[in-house]
Amino acid sequence: MSEGTHTVTARGSATSVIFKAACPQCRGRFELAAGALRLAIGASHRTTFYSFTCPDCGTAVRKPAGERIVELLTGGGVRTLRLHSTV
């Protein structure tokens, strides 16, 4: 599934979903279990993103997450943090 300049795909059953990801720093391509990803859902598309640590180079990666990516990640068991703004 492509969104912008990155791709997130998932395969497997609900209990063992594997996500394909890529690192913008080292250009490595790899598969990650749901436990290796984090999803933050904010009030806007600018504050909604997923993150992981590249297993090849150790870079902390943060990428935007649109509606479809949010659906894939939450459906695949990725831990989700809901961000709330303070007024």
NUMI-212331 format. One record per residue (C-alpha): residue in one letter; x, y, z; residue number from 1. Coordinates in steps of 0.1 Angstrom, whole numbers, plus 5000, padded with zeros to 4 digits. Example, Ala and Ser with C-alpha at 12.3 -4.5 7.8 and 13.67 -1.06 7.14 Angstrom:
% residues 2
{rest:a&x:5123&y:4955&z:5078&nr:1};
{rest:s&x:5137&y:4989&z:5071&nr:2};
END
This chain:
% residues 87
{rest:m&x:5000&y:5000&z:5000&nr:1};
{rest:s&x:5016&y:5033&z:4989&nr:2};
{rest:e&x:5009&y:5066&z:5005&nr:3};
{rest:g&x:5031&y:5095&z:4994&nr:4};
{rest:t&x:5067&y:5085&z:4991&nr:5};
{rest:h&x:5066&y:5054&z:5014&nr:6};
{rest:t&x:5050&y:5020&z:5014&nr:7};
{rest:v&x:5034&y:4999&z:5041&nr:8};
{rest:t&x:5022&y:4964&z:5034&nr:9};
{rest:a&x:5010&y:4938&z:5058&nr:10};
{rest:r&x:5008&y:4900&z:5055&nr:11};
{rest:g&x:4998&y:4872&z:5079&nr:12};
{rest:s&x:4971&y:4864&z:5103&nr:13};
{rest:a&x:4958&y:4889&z:5129&nr:14};
{rest:t&x:4980&y:4873&z:5155&nr:15};
{rest:s&x:5012&y:4874&z:5135&nr:16};
{rest:v&x:5011&y:4903&z:5111&nr:17};
{rest:i&x:5044&y:4913&z:5094&nr:18};
{rest:f&x:5049&y:4948&z:5080&nr:19};
{rest:k&x:5073&y:4956&z:5052&nr:20};
{rest:a&x:5091&y:4989&z:5057&nr:21};
{rest:a&x:5121&y:5009&z:5044&nr:22};
{rest:c&x:5146&y:5032&z:5060&nr:23};
{rest:p&x:5151&y:5066&z:5044&nr:24};
{rest:q&x:5186&y:5069&z:5059&nr:25};
{rest:c&x:5203&y:5037&z:5047&nr:26};
{rest:r&x:5177&y:5027&z:5021&nr:27};
{rest:g&x:5174&y:4993&z:5038&nr:28};
{rest:r&x:5142&y:4972&z:5032&nr:29};
{rest:f&x:5130&y:4948&z:5059&nr:30};
{rest:e&x:5101&y:4932&z:5076&nr:31};
{rest:l&x:5089&y:4942&z:5111&nr:32};
{rest:a&x:5065&y:4926&z:5135&nr:33};
{rest:a&x:5037&y:4947&z:5149&nr:34};
{rest:g&x:5057&y:4951&z:5182&nr:35};
{rest:a&x:5085&y:4969&z:5165&nr:36};
{rest:l&x:5062&y:4997&z:5153&nr:37};
{rest:r&x:5044&y:5026&z:5171&nr:38};
{rest:l&x:5015&y:5046&z:5159&nr:39};
{rest:a&x:5006&y:5081&z:5171&nr:40};
{rest:i&x:4972&y:5095&z:5161&nr:41};
{rest:g&x:4969&y:5133&z:5165&nr:42};
{rest:a&x:4943&y:5158&z:5157&nr:43};
{rest:s&x:4955&y:5163&z:5121&nr:44};
{rest:h&x:4974&y:5145&z:5094&nr:45};
{rest:r&x:5006&y:5164&z:5105&nr:46};
{rest:t&x:5004&y:5149&z:5139&nr:47};
{rest:t&x:4995&y:5114&z:5129&nr:48};
{rest:f&x:5025&y:5092&z:5122&nr:49};
{rest:y&x:5042&y:5058&z:5128&nr:50};
{rest:s&x:5077&y:5052&z:5139&nr:51};
{rest:f&x:5102&y:5024&z:5142&nr:52};
{rest:t&x:5140&y:5019&z:5146&nr:53};
{rest:c&x:5158&y:5007&z:5115&nr:54};
{rest:p&x:5172&y:4972&z:5123&nr:55};
{rest:d&x:5200&y:4978&z:5097&nr:56};
{rest:c&x:5214&y:5012&z:5108&nr:57};
{rest:g&x:5196&y:5020&z:5141&nr:58};
{rest:t&x:5181&y:5052&z:5129&nr:59};
{rest:a&x:5148&y:5063&z:5145&nr:60};
{rest:v&x:5124&y:5066&z:5116&nr:61};
{rest:r&x:5091&y:5086&z:5117&nr:62};
{rest:k&x:5067&y:5086&z:5088&nr:63};
{rest:p&x:5033&y:5102&z:5082&nr:64};
{rest:a&x:5003&y:5079&z:5084&nr:65};
{rest:g&x:4972&y:5086&z:5064&nr:66};
{rest:e&x:4938&y:5069&z:5070&nr:67};
{rest:r&x:4947&y:5037&z:5051&nr:68};
{rest:i&x:4980&y:5032&z:5070&nr:69};
{rest:v&x:4963&y:5038&z:5103&nr:70};
{rest:e&x:4938&y:5011&z:5094&nr:71};
{rest:l&x:4965&y:4986&z:5084&nr:72};
{rest:l&x:4986&y:4993&z:5115&nr:73};
{rest:t&x:4958&y:4993&z:5141&nr:74};
{rest:g&x:4942&y:4962&z:5124&nr:75};
{rest:g&x:4976&y:4945&z:5126&nr:76};
{rest:g&x:4980&y:4950&z:5163&nr:77};
{rest:v&x:5005&y:4980&z:5164&nr:78};
{rest:r&x:5005&y:4998&z:5197&nr:79};
{rest:t&x:4987&y:5031&z:5193&nr:80};
{rest:l&x:4991&y:5064&z:5212&nr:81};
{rest:r&x:4963&y:5090&z:5208&nr:82};
{rest:l&x:4976&y:5125&z:5211&nr:83};
{rest:h&x:4954&y:5151&z:5227&nr:84};
{rest:s&x:4959&y:5188&z:5224&nr:85};
{rest:t&x:4956&y:5210&z:5254&nr:86};
{rest:v&x:4935&y:5241&z:5253&nr:87};
END
